[in-house]
Amino acid sequence: MRRIGLLDTAPVALGCMNLSHAYGQPPTEQQAIQLLNQALDLGYNMLDTAMLYGAGANEELLAKAVGHRRSEFLLASKGGMFIGENGKKQIDGRPASLRQHCEQSLSRLKTDVIDLYYLHRWDKSVPIEDSVGELSRLVEEGKIREIGLSEVSADTLRKADKVYPIAAVQSEYSLWSRNPEIAMLEACNDIGVTFVAFSPLGRGALTGCIRDPDLFEGNDIRRAMPRFSSEYYPDNLKLIDQLFEVAEKASLPGEPLRQISLAQLSLAWVLAKQPDSIVLPGTTNSAHLVENWHAADFELSAEVVEQLDKIINHQTVKGPRYNSVVQLEIDTEEFES
């Protein structure tokens, strides 16, 4: 189990974004409801959503699907980034806005309290102290239990934690996105903040299943991500294919013939690199849901971790993780690409 402030959760959580948007056509509502209930049946006890996802539809989906099982899971959501009336993404971290976002999420989620509420992005026009200060008042009022930050730098985390204890930081972290290793992982360890790794499967790339990104649907957000472009992905795929040989050699202790999938290998790598962390893969596939959950069964040897580190890292992967427009929204340390 992992600790997020005063809350407990398993090392593998479920990111719910792609049940509503982002990676092509989402599943039907009934399919999504079935998957969310299957997740709880398997043992998942942390579900992660946001007001941004599906312009609020994702939060409504969770309420409809598993609202009757509210006591079985840690509910995480996010405010400060949303789809505006013009249909475009907006970032607003002003105290009054965050209060409004939280109350709207509580209504959509049909709950009295959100267990973990993140500032989805730091609004650089608003001091982080002001945004976190308002979130702390929401804690005092019993509307949220713990405060989290998403995609912030170590310096921003330290400033925020002086205002109110930050329980969790969510950042992209995987074999091919190593930016948290610059300063964030150390800061989390120093302060006692739980690190939550989103996109730990490289947005699907580290499963080895994405062979041709040109087949992505037109509304798939990965079409705008440089690493999936025709310029860079062929080289990245060559790196990913080297992982199959490592996976064949990795197994559970006492079960040398037990093969680990590339997805499980990638998730287990994150858990090995930051032992108290939580991995947050998302999926619309029932079999993948089971596969991801059992990644925590595997404890990688130091030798396997070292092999993986040598194959894919910030120096070998090609292309930045975001395009220049999206990168302006981010407040994280970045390796030079």
C-alpha positions as CSV (number, residue, x, y, z in Angstrom):
1,M,0.0,0.0,0.0
2,R,1.0,3.6,-0.5
3,R,0.2,6.7,1.7
4,I,-1.2,9.9,0.2
5,G,-1.4,12.2,3.2
6,L,-3.6,10.4,5.6
7,L,-5.1,8.1,2.9
8,D,-4.1,4.6,1.7
9,T,-4.0,3.3,-1.8
10,A,-2.5,0.5,-3.9
11,P,0.6,1.1,-6.0
12,V,-1.4,0.8,-9.3
13,A,-4.2,3.3,-9.8
14,L,-6.5,3.9,-12.8
15,G,-6.4,7.0,-14.9
16,C,-9.8,7.6,-16.3
17,M,-9.1,10.2,-19.0
18,N,-9.3,8.0,-22.0
19,L,-12.8,6.8,-21.1
20,S,-14.0,10.2,-22.2
21,H,-11.4,11.6,-24.7
22,A,-7.8,12.0,-25.8
23,Y,-6.8,8.8,-27.5
24,G,-9.3,8.4,-30.4
25,Q,-12.8,7.2,-30.0
26,P,-13.7,6.5,-26.4
27,P,-15.7,3.4,-25.4
28,T,-19.5,3.5,-25.1
29,E,-20.9,4.6,-21.7
30,Q,-21.9,1.0,-21.0
31,Q,-18.4,-0.3,-21.8
32,A,-16.9,2.4,-19.6
33,I,-19.2,1.5,-16.7
34,Q,-18.3,-2.1,-17.0
35,L,-14.6,-1.4,-17.0
36,L,-14.8,0.9,-13.9
37,N,-16.6,-1.7,-11.9
38,Q,-14.2,-4.4,-13.1
39,A,-11.4,-2.2,-11.8
40,L,-12.9,-2.1,-8.3
41,D,-13.6,-5.8,-8.4
42,L,-9.9,-6.4,-9.2
43,G,-8.7,-4.3,-6.3
44,Y,-8.0,-0.9,-7.8
45,N,-8.8,1.6,-5.1
46,M,-7.8,4.9,-6.6
47,L,-9.6,6.4,-9.6
48,D,-8.2,9.6,-11.2
49,T,-10.3,12.0,-13.1
50,A,-10.5,15.8,-13.8
51,M,-12.9,18.5,-14.8
52,L,-10.9,18.8,-18.0
53,Y,-11.6,15.2,-19.1
54,G,-14.5,15.2,-21.6
55,A,-15.4,18.8,-20.4
56,G,-16.8,17.3,-17.2
57,A,-18.3,14.2,-18.7
58,N,-15.6,12.0,-17.1
59,E,-16.6,13.0,-13.6
60,E,-20.2,12.5,-14.4
61,L,-19.3,9.0,-15.8
62,L,-17.6,8.0,-12.5
63,A,-20.6,9.1,-10.5
64,K,-23.0,7.1,-12.6
65,A,-20.7,4.0,-12.9
66,V,-19.3,3.6,-9.4
67,G,-21.0,6.3,-7.2
68,H,-22.8,3.5,-5.4
69,R,-19.4,2.1,-4.5
70,R,-17.9,5.4,-3.3
71,S,-16.5,3.9,-0.1
72,E,-14.3,1.5,-2.0
73,F,-11.9,3.9,-3.6
74,L,-9.9,7.0,-3.2
75,L,-11.3,9.6,-5.5
76,A,-8.9,12.0,-7.2
77,S,-9.8,14.9,-9.4
78,K,-8.3,18.1,-10.6
79,G,-9.2,21.8,-11.2
80,G,-7.5,24.8,-12.6
81,M,-7.6,23.6,-16.2
82,F,-10.8,23.2,-18.2
83,I,-12.6,23.4,-21.5
84,G,-13.9,27.0,-21.9
85,E,-17.1,28.1,-23.6
86,N,-15.0,28.6,-26.8
87,G,-14.2,24.8,-26.8
88,K,-10.5,25.5,-26.0
89,K,-8.4,24.4,-23.0
90,Q,-7.9,27.2,-20.4
91,I,-5.8,27.4,-17.3
92,D,-7.1,29.5,-14.4
93,G,-5.6,29.2,-10.9
94,R,-7.2,32.2,-9.3
95,P,-8.6,31.4,-5.8
96,A,-12.3,32.2,-6.8
97,S,-12.0,30.0,-9.9
98,L,-10.5,27.0,-8.0
99,R,-13.3,27.2,-5.5
100,Q,-15.9,27.2,-8.3
101,H,-14.1,24.4,-10.1
102,C,-14.1,22.2,-6.9
103,E,-17.8,22.9,-6.2
104,Q,-18.7,22.0,-9.8
105,S,-16.7,18.8,-9.6
106,L,-18.4,17.9,-6.3
107,S,-21.7,18.3,-8.1
108,R,-20.8,16.3,-11.1
109,L,-19.3,13.5,-9.0
110,K,-22.3,13.5,-6.7
111,T,-20.1,13.4,-3.6
112,D,-19.6,15.5,-0.5
113,V,-15.8,15.3,-0.6
114,I,-13.0,14.7,-3.0
115,D,-10.2,12.7,-1.4
116,L,-7.3,14.1,-3.4
117,Y,-7.7,17.3,-5.4
118,Y,-5.0,18.5,-7.7
119,L,-4.1,21.8,-9.1
120,H,-4.0,20.5,-12.7
121,R,-1.6,23.1,-14.0
122,W,0.0,26.0,-12.2
123,D,-1.4,29.2,-13.6
124,K,1.8,31.2,-14.0
125,S,-0.1,34.5,-13.7
126,V,-1.1,33.6,-10.1
127,P,1.4,33.0,-7.3
128,I,1.3,29.3,-6.4
129,E,0.9,30.4,-2.7
130,D,-2.4,32.0,-3.6
131,S,-3.8,28.9,-5.4
132,V,-2.7,26.5,-2.7
133,G,-4.0,28.8,0.0
134,E,-7.5,28.5,-1.5
135,L,-7.2,24.8,-1.7
136,S,-6.2,24.7,1.9
137,R,-9.4,26.5,2.8
138,L,-11.4,23.9,0.9
139,V,-9.7,21.3,3.1
140,E,-10.7,23.2,6.2
141,E,-14.3,23.3,4.9
142,G,-14.3,19.5,4.4
143,K,-14.7,19.7,0.6
144,I,-11.4,18.0,-0.1
145,R,-9.2,15.8,2.0
146,E,-5.7,16.2,0.5
147,I,-4.0,18.6,-1.9
148,G,-2.0,17.6,-5.0
149,L,-0.1,19.4,-7.7
150,S,0.3,18.3,-11.3
151,E,3.2,19.0,-13.7
152,V,5.1,21.4,-11.5
153,S,8.8,22.0,-10.9
154,A,10.5,21.0,-7.6
155,D,10.9,24.7,-6.8
156,T,7.1,25.3,-7.1
157,L,6.4,22.2,-5.0
158,R,8.7,23.5,-2.2
159,K,7.0,26.9,-2.3
160,A,3.5,25.3,-2.2
161,D,4.4,22.9,0.6
162,K,5.3,25.9,2.8
163,V,1.7,27.1,2.5
164,Y,0.0,23.8,3.2
165,P,1.3,20.2,3.2
166,I,1.2,18.8,-0.4
167,A,0.2,15.1,-0.3
168,A,1.0,14.1,-3.9
169,V,2.6,15.4,-7.1
170,Q,1.5,14.0,-10.4
171,S,4.0,14.1,-13.3
172,E,4.7,12.2,-16.5
173,Y,7.3,9.6,-15.7
174,S,8.3,6.5,-17.7
175,L,11.2,4.9,-19.4
176,W,11.1,7.5,-22.1
177,S,10.0,10.5,-20.0
178,R,12.7,11.0,-17.3
179,N,12.2,14.6,-16.4
180,P,11.2,14.0,-12.7
181,E,14.7,12.5,-12.2
182,I,16.2,16.0,-12.6
183,A,14.8,17.3,-9.3
184,M,11.2,16.3,-8.6
185,L,11.8,12.8,-7.2
186,E,14.4,14.1,-4.8
187,A,12.1,16.9,-3.7
188,C,9.3,14.4,-3.1
189,N,11.6,12.3,-1.0
190,D,12.9,15.3,1.0
191,I,9.4,16.7,1.8
192,G,7.5,13.4,2.1
193,V,5.3,13.8,-0.9
194,T,3.9,10.8,-2.8
195,F,4.9,10.8,-6.4
196,V,2.2,9.7,-8.9
197,A,3.5,8.8,-12.4
198,F,1.0,9.5,-15.2
199,S,1.5,8.0,-18.7
200,P,3.9,5.4,-17.2
201,L,3.4,3.4,-20.5
202,G,4.5,6.3,-22.7
203,R,1.0,6.9,-23.9
204,G,0.9,3.3,-25.1
205,A,4.2,3.2,-26.9
206,L,6.0,1.2,-24.2
207,T,3.5,-1.7,-24.6
208,G,5.1,-2.4,-27.9
209,C,1.7,-2.5,-29.6
210,I,1.9,0.8,-31.4
211,R,3.7,0.1,-34.7
212,D,2.3,2.9,-36.9
213,P,1.2,6.1,-35.3
214,D,-0.2,7.2,-38.7
215,L,-3.1,4.9,-37.9
216,F,-4.2,7.1,-34.9
217,E,-7.6,8.6,-35.4
218,G,-7.8,12.3,-36.3
219,N,-8.8,13.4,-32.8
220,D,-6.0,11.5,-31.0
221,I,-3.8,13.9,-29.0
222,R,-0.7,11.8,-29.8
223,R,-0.8,13.2,-33.4
224,A,0.5,16.5,-32.0
225,M,3.2,14.8,-29.9
226,P,6.6,14.9,-31.6
227,R,7.8,11.5,-30.4
228,F,5.0,9.8,-32.4
229,S,5.8,11.7,-35.6
230,S,7.2,10.1,-38.7
231,E,10.4,12.0,-38.0
232,Y,11.1,10.4,-34.6
233,Y,8.9,7.3,-34.0
234,P,10.8,4.8,-36.2
235,D,13.9,5.4,-34.1
236,N,11.9,5.2,-30.9
237,L,10.3,2.0,-32.0
238,K,13.7,0.4,-32.4
239,L,14.5,1.1,-28.8
240,I,11.1,-0.2,-27.6
241,D,11.6,-3.5,-29.6
242,Q,14.8,-4.1,-27.6
243,L,12.6,-4.4,-24.5
244,F,11.1,-7.7,-25.6
245,E,14.4,-9.5,-24.9
246,V,14.6,-8.0,-21.4
247,A,11.0,-9.0,-20.7
248,E,11.7,-12.6,-21.6
249,K,14.3,-12.8,-18.9
250,A,12.4,-11.0,-16.2
251,S,10.2,-13.2,-14.1
252,L,8.6,-13.6,-10.6
253,P,10.9,-15.0,-7.9
254,G,10.6,-18.8,-7.9
255,E,8.7,-18.8,-11.2
256,P,11.4,-18.5,-13.9
257,L,9.0,-19.4,-16.7
258,R,6.6,-16.7,-15.8
259,Q,6.8,-14.1,-18.6
260,I,6.2,-10.4,-18.0
261,S,4.6,-8.2,-20.7
262,L,6.2,-5.0,-21.9
263,A,3.5,-3.0,-20.1
264,Q,4.1,-4.8,-16.8
265,L,7.9,-4.4,-17.3
266,S,7.5,-0.6,-17.8
267,L,5.2,-0.2,-14.8
268,A,7.4,-2.3,-12.6
269,W,10.4,-0.2,-13.7
270,V,8.7,3.0,-12.3
271,L,7.8,1.2,-9.0
272,A,11.5,0.1,-8.8
273,K,12.9,3.5,-9.5
274,Q,10.7,5.3,-7.0
275,P,9.6,2.6,-4.5
276,D,6.9,4.6,-2.7
277,S,5.3,5.9,-6.0
278,I,2.0,5.2,-7.6
279,V,1.7,4.3,-11.3
280,L,-1.3,5.7,-13.1
281,P,-1.9,3.9,-16.4
282,G,-5.2,4.3,-18.2
283,T,-7.0,1.8,-20.5
284,T,-10.3,1.1,-22.2
285,N,-9.4,-2.6,-22.6
286,S,-10.5,-5.1,-20.0
287,A,-7.5,-7.5,-20.6
288,H,-5.1,-4.6,-20.3
289,L,-6.8,-3.5,-17.0
290,V,-6.0,-6.9,-15.5
291,E,-2.5,-6.9,-17.0
292,N,-1.7,-3.5,-15.5
293,W,-3.0,-4.3,-12.1
294,H,-0.7,-7.3,-11.8
295,A,2.4,-5.3,-12.7
296,A,2.9,-4.8,-9.0
297,D,3.4,-8.6,-8.6
298,F,6.8,-8.2,-10.3
299,E,9.8,-7.0,-8.5
300,L,12.6,-6.3,-10.9
301,S,16.2,-7.1,-10.1
302,A,18.8,-4.3,-10.1
303,E,20.3,-5.9,-13.2
304,V,17.0,-5.7,-15.1
305,V,16.5,-2.1,-14.1
306,E,20.0,-1.2,-15.2
307,Q,19.4,-2.9,-18.6
308,L,16.2,-0.9,-19.1
309,D,17.9,2.3,-18.1
310,K,20.6,1.8,-20.7
311,I,18.1,1.0,-23.5
312,I,15.6,3.9,-23.1
313,N,16.5,7.2,-21.4
314,H,16.4,10.9,-22.1
315,Q,19.5,10.6,-24.2
316,T,18.4,7.8,-26.5
317,V,14.7,8.7,-27.0
318,K,14.0,11.0,-30.0
319,G,11.9,14.1,-29.9
320,P,10.4,16.2,-27.1
321,R,7.3,15.0,-25.2
322,Y,5.2,18.0,-26.1
323,N,5.1,20.4,-28.9
324,S,6.2,24.0,-28.3
325,V,2.6,25.3,-27.7
326,V,1.7,22.8,-25.0
327,Q,5.2,23.0,-23.4
328,L,4.4,26.6,-22.5
329,E,1.7,25.3,-20.1
330,I,4.2,23.1,-18.2
331,D,6.2,24.1,-15.1
332,T,8.6,21.2,-14.9
333,E,12.3,20.7,-15.3
334,E,13.0,19.5,-18.8
335,F,16.0,17.7,-20.4
336,E,17.3,19.4,-23.6
337,S,16.0,17.4,-26.5
